[in-house]
Amino acid sequence: MIATSYRYIVRKAGVRSGHAIVEGSRLGVHDVVAMIRTGCSVDEVVQAFPTLTRAQVYECLAYYEDHQAELEPLIAGQTARLDA
C-alpha cells in the first residue's frame, strides 16, 4: 500500500488499477467525485456507501482539487455512461 498525504486516501497495487481509493475499501476517489458531480449530496454518497464517512467524502473532494488532471479522465469515463 502506498500512503498519500491524506488521512483516508491510499493507493494499492492491483486495486482499481493503482488509482487513489478510500482506505479500507475498493472505492475510488473518482467514484465519489463522480457521484457529487452528477448531483448527489455528501449525505447521499454516504447513504449509498454506508461504510464511508462524511470526512472521507470531503477528503475525496480535497484530493480531487489537488489532483484534477489525474482524476478528470476517470470521472469523464464514468459520467459518459450517464450521458449515453
Kinemage of the C-alpha trace (Angstrom):
@kinemage 1
@onewidth
@group {chain A} dominant
@subgroup {mainchain}
@vectorlist {calphas} color= white
{ca met a 1} P 0.000 0.000 0.000
{ca ile a 2} L 1.256 3.448 -0.870
{ca ala a 3} L 0.302 6.154 1.587
{ca thr a 4} L -0.581 9.623 0.415
{ca ser a 5} L -0.510 12.859 2.351
{ca tyr a 6} L -4.212 12.354 3.002
{ca arg a 7} L -5.565 10.581 6.056
{ca tyr a 8} L -8.108 8.375 4.251
{ca ile a 9} L -6.710 8.119 0.709
{ca val a 10} L -4.267 5.387 -0.374
{ca arg a 11} L -3.121 3.545 -3.477
{ca lys a 12} L -2.740 -0.230 -3.639
{ca ala a 13} L -1.026 -2.051 -6.447
{ca gly a 14} L -3.588 -4.224 -8.211
{ca val a 15} L -6.598 -2.454 -6.701
{ca arg a 16} L -8.541 -0.180 -9.048
{ca ser a 17} L -5.539 -0.094 -11.396
{ca gly a 18} L -3.479 1.636 -8.711
{ca his a 19} L -5.710 4.711 -8.646
{ca ala a 20} L -6.415 6.527 -5.385
{ca ile a 21} L -9.001 4.776 -3.212
{ca val a 22} L -10.589 5.306 0.178
{ca glu a 23} L -8.534 3.328 2.688
{ca gly a 24} L -10.181 0.103 3.798
{ca ser a 25} L -12.311 -0.110 0.665
{ca arg a 26} L -12.106 -0.562 -3.086
{ca leu a 27} L -13.988 2.689 -3.624
{ca gly a 28} L -12.098 5.014 -5.926
{ca val a 29} L -11.786 8.686 -5.169
{ca his a 30} L -13.050 9.255 -8.695
{ca asp a 31} L -16.207 7.224 -7.877
{ca val a 32} L -17.053 9.565 -5.029
{ca val a 33} L -16.291 12.711 -7.011
{ca ala a 34} L -18.337 11.453 -9.977
{ca met a 35} L -21.350 10.978 -7.697
{ca ile a 36} L -21.022 14.522 -6.384
{ca arg a 37} L -20.562 15.917 -9.882
{ca thr a 38} L -23.714 14.163 -11.100
{ca gly a 39} L -25.812 15.783 -8.397
{ca cys a 40} L -25.541 13.635 -5.284
{ca ser a 41} L -25.093 15.349 -1.955
{ca val a 42} L -22.463 14.261 0.552
{ca asp a 43} L -25.218 12.615 2.599
{ca glu a 44} L -26.461 10.702 -0.457
{ca val a 45} L -22.971 9.382 -1.120
{ca val a 46} L -22.740 8.212 2.495
{ca gln a 47} L -26.155 6.558 2.191
{ca ala a 48} L -25.027 4.767 -0.971
{ca phe a 49} L -21.836 3.565 0.719
{ca pro a 50} L -22.659 3.097 4.441
{ca thr a 51} L -19.054 2.302 5.394
{ca leu a 52} L -17.975 5.706 4.079
{ca thr a 53} L -17.922 8.679 6.433
{ca arg a 54} L -18.638 12.298 5.629
{ca ala a 55} L -14.984 13.084 6.424
{ca gln a 56} L -13.869 10.566 3.802
{ca val a 57} L -16.180 12.093 1.198
{ca tyr a 58} L -14.830 15.559 1.916
{ca glu a 59} L -11.281 14.255 1.723
{ca cys a 60} L -12.044 12.733 -1.683
{ca leu a 61} L -13.155 16.190 -2.799
{ca ala a 62} L -9.973 17.735 -1.398
{ca tyr a 63} L -7.889 15.102 -3.170
{ca tyr a 64} L -9.718 15.900 -6.398
{ca glu a 65} L -8.927 19.603 -6.026
{ca asp a 66} L -5.228 18.758 -5.752
{ca his a 67} L -5.204 16.076 -8.499
{ca gln a 68} L -7.716 17.170 -11.127
{ca ala a 69} L -5.561 16.214 -14.109
{ca glu a 70} L -5.233 12.663 -12.756
{ca leu a 71} L -8.916 12.212 -11.939
{ca glu a 72} L -10.723 14.037 -14.755
{ca pro a 73} L -10.285 11.244 -17.337
{ca leu a 74} L -11.576 8.664 -14.842
{ca ile a 75} L -14.569 10.796 -13.918
{ca ala a 76} L -15.324 11.543 -17.580
{ca gly a 77} L -15.308 7.810 -18.320
{ca gln a 78} L -17.856 7.163 -15.609
{ca thr a 79} L -20.154 10.075 -16.319
{ca ala a 80} L -20.064 9.453 -20.092
{ca arg a 81} L -22.155 6.344 -19.488
{ca leu a 82} L -24.819 8.550 -17.944
{ca asp a 83} L -24.897 10.834 -20.980
{ca ala a 84} L -25.379 7.969 -23.440
